[in-house]
């Protein structure tokens, strides 16, 4: 079996690691970058006065795509409590409320089952604070 190589790709704000010869795995980013991506999603595909995703593409991202399974997922995004976003295996979460523009970034790397309760408490608190 070929050895996996670790390659670092860096610019001012993003560090990504490719750990494999054939696929991307374990991509790392900063809170700032995740927040900016969330702002792009909250602004219907626009960031810094540039359109990256069309309104129709954004509609598809926010639309339930799982049919009768009712697992509440769009195209790679969770759909819950009026928000959409993406969470990672170890608890990191990006949630966007398209109605009021709130972007919530919860960064953690936890193997504990408590990570989801912590994330849910964070989102509940962020939602309450954002309303005030």
N, C-alpha and C positions, 0 to 999 in steps of 0.2 A: 504494500500500500504506500503511495507517495506521501511524503511528509507535508503537513499543512504549513503554509508560510504565513507570517504576520506582516502585513503591509500597512503602513500608516499614511493616510492622505490628509494633509492639513492645510487649512487656510486660517484667516483671522479668528473665526468663531466656530468652526466645525472640525471635529476629529472623527474620522470614520476608520474602522478597522475591518479588513477582510481576512477572515480566518478560514481558509479553505482554498483549494485550487480551482474549484468550479462554481462556488456560490457565495453570495453575500450572507454573512452571519454576524450577529453581535455588532450592530451599527450603533455607535455612540454619538451623542450630540449634546449641546448645551441647553440649559433652560431657556436662554434667550432665543436660540434658533427654533425651539419648539413653540415658544410664544409667538414668534413671527409667523410661523406656519399656521398657528391658530388664528392669528389676525387675518391672514389670507383667507382662511375658511370662513371666518366671521364676516368678512367684507365681500362675500359672494365671489371669491376667486380673484380679487384684486388686492395688490399690495404695492405700496409706494407709487401709486398712480399707474401701475402696469397691470394688465389683465393676463393672468396665467391660466385660469380656468374659466370657461364660458358659463353664463348663468344656467344653461341647460345641463352642462356637466355637473355643476353644483347641485342642481335638482336631483340628478341621478345619484349622487353621493349621499344625499339626505333621505332618499326614498328606500323604504324597506324592500330588500331584494330576495328575501328568504321564503317567500310564499307562505304556504300553510304551516310551516315549521314553527312560526312565531318566536324565533330566537332573536328577533329585533336587530338585524344587521343590514346595513346598506352595502355598498361596494367597499368592503374593508373597514367600515366604520360602525361602531356600536350606536344604537339609537335607544336612548333611555332618558326618562324624566324631561322630555322636551329638548334634550341636547343630543349632539352627535359628536363622535370623536373616536379615538383609538387608544387602547390600553395595551401595555406590554405584559409579558408573562410574569414579571417580578413586581408588578404593581404600579409602574409608571403610567400616567393617564393624561391625555389631552381631551378636554371636553369643551365644546363650543355651543353656546345658546344662540341660534340664529335669530331669535325674536328680539333679544335685547343686546346682543353683541358681546356677552360675557365670554371670556376665554379663560379657562382654568387649567393650569399645568401642575400636576402632582408628580414629583420626581422621587422615586425610591427604587431600591433594589433589595427586595425582601423575599425570603422563601417562606415566611410565616403566613399562616392562613389569615392573620389579623390585617394583612395589607389591604384587603378589600374593604374591611370595616373602616380602616383609617382613611382610605380613599373616599368612601361614601360620606364619612363625617366631614372631610375636607370640602367635598362638593356641596354638601348641605350648608356648611358655614359660609363658603364663598358665595353661594346663591343668596343667602340672607344678607350678607354684607353688601353685595352688589346692588341689591334692591334699595338700600338706605341712601 
